[in-house]
Amino acid sequence: MFTKEQLFEIGRTTPEALIDTILLLQEQVQDATLRITQLEEQIAKNSRNSSKPPSSDGLKRADPKPKPKPKSLRIKTNQKQGGQEGHTGHTLEQTETPDHTIRIPVTTCSCCTDLTNVQPTNLDCRQVFEIPEPKLEVFEYQSEIKICPNCGQTNKGQFPEGVNSSVQYGPRFRGMLVYMQNQHFIPAARLSQMVSDLYGTAPSAPSH
């Protein structure tokens, strides 16, 4: 199984290898899913829904009484549920380097005095940790085309490695799709819908 960092590195350096990795992992997932389905169908067969004899049902079919629920092995104590007193928790703390600072001005006193030009004596700071709005950034590469005034030959700037089409997704975006589908087993249709809802674009699933 690949890590997120490995997938990003594959997409950044060799996009073709990333496509091969996607196809390979998808094939492995499909094979595993088919095998699981076959095993589930095999386990579900008994003398009532197949040609198997009743003797093959075992104790599960012979004993109609439901099995009792397993008893908890947890030892009872007088402690309350949840975090115990003295336990070190993980709380959100303010950072010294916020990404954005929004100043809230005070322009008027309750006595109607104008405070616009009065310097503040202190600041009451509150921080909100938030993810940025999902948005795809578009990088346009413009390759210059120049005609040599000496020999008349046409010269064109070389695009960066991996920039092969007039429109395409970048390696980080493609790597994220591979990670979500193969690390978290999100089906292609659901992944396409999720990306459409978040980013306004619906990439097609790789074809076999």
C-alpha positions in Angstrom: 0.0 0.0 0.0 1.3 3.4 -1.0 1.5 6.4 1.4 0.3 9.8 0.5 3.8 11.2 0.2 4.8 8.3 -2.1 1.8 9.0 -4.4 2.5 12.7 -4.5 6.2 12.0 -5.4 5.2 9.6 -8.1 2.8 12.1 -9.6 5.3 14.9 -9.4 8.2 13.0 -11.0 6.6 10.5 -13.4 2.9 11.1 -14.2 2.9 8.0 -16.4 3.9 5.8 -13.5 1.1 7.3 -11.5 -1.4 6.3 -14.1 0.0 2.7 -14.1 -0.2 2.7 -10.3 -3.8 3.8 -10.4 -4.8 1.0 -12.8 -2.8 -1.6 -10.8 -4.4 -0.6 -7.5 -7.9 -0.5 -8.9 -7.4 -4.0 -10.4 -6.3 -5.3 -7.0 -9.3 -3.7 -5.3 -11.7 -5.2 -7.8 -10.1 -8.6 -7.5 -10.3 -8.4 -3.7 -14.0 -7.2 -3.8 -14.9 -10.1 -6.1 -13.2 -12.6 -3.8 -15.0 -11.2 -0.7 -18.3 -11.5 -2.5 -17.7 -15.1 -3.5 -16.7 -16.0 0.1 -19.8 -14.3 1.5 -22.0 -16.2 -0.9 -20.3 -19.5 0.0 -20.8 -18.9 3.7 -24.4 -17.9 3.3 -25.3 -21.2 1.6 -27.2 -23.9 3.6 -29.6 -26.8 3.1 -32.5 -24.3 2.7 -31.1 -22.2 -0.1 -28.9 -24.7 -1.9 -28.3 -28.4 -2.7 -26.2 -28.9 0.5 -27.5 -31.6 2.9 -28.9 -30.6 6.3 -25.9 -32.2 8.0 -23.7 -29.6 6.5 -25.5 -26.8 8.4 -23.6 -27.7 11.6 -24.5 -26.5 15.1 -25.6 -23.1 13.8 -28.7 -24.6 12.1 -29.3 -27.3 14.6 -29.5 -25.0 17.6 -32.4 -22.5 17.2 -31.6 -20.6 20.4 -29.7 -17.4 19.9 -26.3 -17.3 21.5 -26.0 -15.0 24.5 -24.1 -11.8 24.0 -20.5 -12.0 25.1 -19.9 -10.5 28.6 -17.6 -7.5 28.8 -14.2 -8.3 30.2 -13.7 -4.8 31.5 -13.2 -4.7 35.3 -15.7 -2.4 37.0 -14.3 0.5 39.0 -15.6 3.6 40.8 -14.1 5.9 38.2 -16.4 7.9 36.0 -16.5 7.4 32.2 -14.5 9.7 30.0 -11.2 11.5 30.7 -10.0 11.1 34.2 -8.8 13.9 36.5 -5.1 14.7 35.9 -5.3 13.3 32.3 -3.4 15.5 29.9 -5.7 16.6 27.1 -5.1 18.1 23.7 -6.6 21.5 23.4 -6.5 24.0 20.6 -4.0 26.8 21.4 -3.4 30.2 19.7 -0.5 30.5 17.3 2.0 33.3 17.2 1.9 33.4 13.4 -1.7 33.5 12.1 -2.2 33.4 8.3 -4.7 36.3 8.3 -5.2 39.1 10.7 -8.5 41.0 10.7 -8.5 44.2 12.8 -11.9 45.2 14.3 -11.8 49.0 14.7 -13.5 51.1 17.4 -14.7 54.4 16.0 -17.2 55.7 18.5 -17.5 55.8 22.3 -20.8 55.2 24.0 -20.7 58.9 24.9 -20.7 59.6 21.2 -17.0 60.8 21.2 -15.2 60.1 17.9 -12.4 57.5 18.5 -11.2 57.2 14.9 -7.8 58.8 15.5 -7.3 57.4 19.0 -4.6 54.7 19.3 -5.7 51.4 21.0 -4.2 50.7 24.4 -4.5 46.9 24.0 -5.9 44.1 21.7 -8.3 41.3 22.6 -7.3 38.5 20.2 -9.4 35.5 19.2 -8.3 32.9 16.6 -10.5 30.7 14.4 -8.8 27.7 12.8 -10.4 27.0 9.5 -9.6 25.2 6.3 -9.4 27.3 3.1 -12.3 27.3 0.7 -11.8 24.3 -1.7 -10.6 25.8 -5.0 -8.6 24.5 -7.9 -5.8 26.9 -9.0 -5.2 27.1 -12.7 -1.6 27.5 -13.9 -1.3 28.6 -17.5 2.0 27.9 -19.2 2.6 30.2 -22.2 5.3 28.9 -24.5 6.9 31.7 -26.5 7.2 31.3 -30.2 9.9 33.4 -31.9 11.2 33.6 -35.5 14.9 34.0 -35.8 15.7 37.2 -37.7 18.9 35.7 -39.0 17.8 32.3 -40.4 14.1 32.5 -40.2 13.7 29.4 -38.1 10.8 29.1 -35.7 11.7 28.5 -32.1 9.4 27.5 -29.3 9.9 27.4 -25.5 9.8 23.9 -23.9 6.9 23.2 -21.5 7.8 21.8 -18.1 8.0 18.0 -17.8 4.5 16.5 -17.3 2.7 19.4 -19.0 1.6 17.5 -22.1 -2.0 18.6 -22.9 -3.8 21.8 -23.5 -5.9 21.1 -20.4 -5.0 18.6 -17.7 -5.1 18.0 -13.9 -1.9 18.6 -11.9 0.1 15.8 -10.2 -1.0 16.8 -6.6 -4.7 16.7 -7.6 -4.3 13.3 -9.4 -2.3 12.0 -6.4 -5.1 13.0 -4.1 -7.6 11.1 -6.1 -5.5 8.0 -6.1 -5.0 8.3 -2.3 -8.7 8.7 -1.6 -9.8 5.9 -3.9 -7.1 3.3 -3.0 -6.2 4.2 0.6 -9.8 4.9 1.8 -11.6 2.7 -0.8 -13.9 5.4 -2.0 -15.8 4.1 -5.1 -15.1 6.0 -8.3 -18.7 7.3 -8.7 -18.7 8.7 -5.1 -15.2 10.2 -5.5 -16.3 11.9 -8.7 -19.4 13.3 -7.0 -17.3 14.5 -4.0 -14.8 16.3 -6.2 -17.6 17.8 -8.2 -19.3 19.1 -5.0 -16.0 20.5 -3.5 -14.1 21.8 -6.6 -16.8 22.1 -9.3 -15.1 19.6 -11.6 -15.8 15.9 -12.2 -12.8 13.9 -13.4 -13.6 10.7 -15.2 -12.4 7.3 -13.7 -9.4 5.7 -15.5 -10.5 3.1 -18.0 -9.1 -0.4 -18.1 
